[in-house]
Amino acid sequence: MSIPEQMNDMLKNSGMCRHGNIVGSLCEACIRESKEHQPVWPAIETMRAGSKFNRSTLDSTDCVIERDGKKYAVAAIQPEDEETLGQVQALLEETFGKEEVDPVEVLKSAVNGETAFGTKDECKYKIYSVKDEQGNIQSIYAGGHIDLKDVAGNPTGETMFMGSYGVTKKDVRQGGLVREAYISAMTGAAMEAEAQGKKLSVIAGECTYSSEPAWNAVGRKRVYTKEGENEYLEVPYVQPALDFDPDTGLPTEEAGEAPEHLMVQGLGTNLSKEKISQAVSAMYRWCNRWPREAFNNDGAYRAHQAYVDGLQKKFDTFLQAGQELKFFSREERRKA
């Protein structure tokens, strides 16, 4: 490893960028270099061009947005901001139902970069809030900035942003608020990738049929393989079970797998089958692979890993067997 690479690793571990500023802070040098090196910026500019709001600054995740005399504050939520995290928890429970949402303690741990089992997580959970002038959350966007790794588990030097939730209060939906939080999330990921000396190359996430148009609007599309003239098959993606038996390592009876639609956006280059596989591996690694500390014995941990490995293998087998990759929005799919 070269001396510059060693210095970058030391700075990353200390939470500092290579200019000596805290990662995530407004470092003008990181912003300038990010715009030169990070291929996500054209996508950010496209989203800004279609925005319904004026932003007080274009070079920070935190800003004030304004439209028709109404102002909102967009900001990355900090781990110590328990009041705002409480508002996030309330919005999630209001939207999805309390029984479907993890306890607030799990949310706080994730924002701190820790798993529910007290171990270091793959990355810190990033939540961007949009508050009205009274300080009440109206919308959030959340996700994580994760390393892409090769089949041997080594970082490739490229990263992805996985989107988890985009949620808006019922009475202000369709107003473009979550889009502004999304823009801030992409800005933050671009700056963080630059500070780490890496390249943000993929945005990915899951979607349902009803949420697809919203993600199409910010550039994400579903993944298909071309099997013949005007014949396309969607690459099947399965969300693994979310709860596991600590004694066996296998999914609990109440926890089932969920077929979802994988949505991706390549940044600066066409996405290859290899990179699609790496993106899904990163999603599984962050969201679905539990640490050894979660299980009561080594056998259970191995069984758990084998379960997730099996889902990855099924995905990769279908992906590699297909012919040319195609990416379609809903509208493009109807015309194909």
Disulfide bonds with the S-S distance in Angstrom:
none
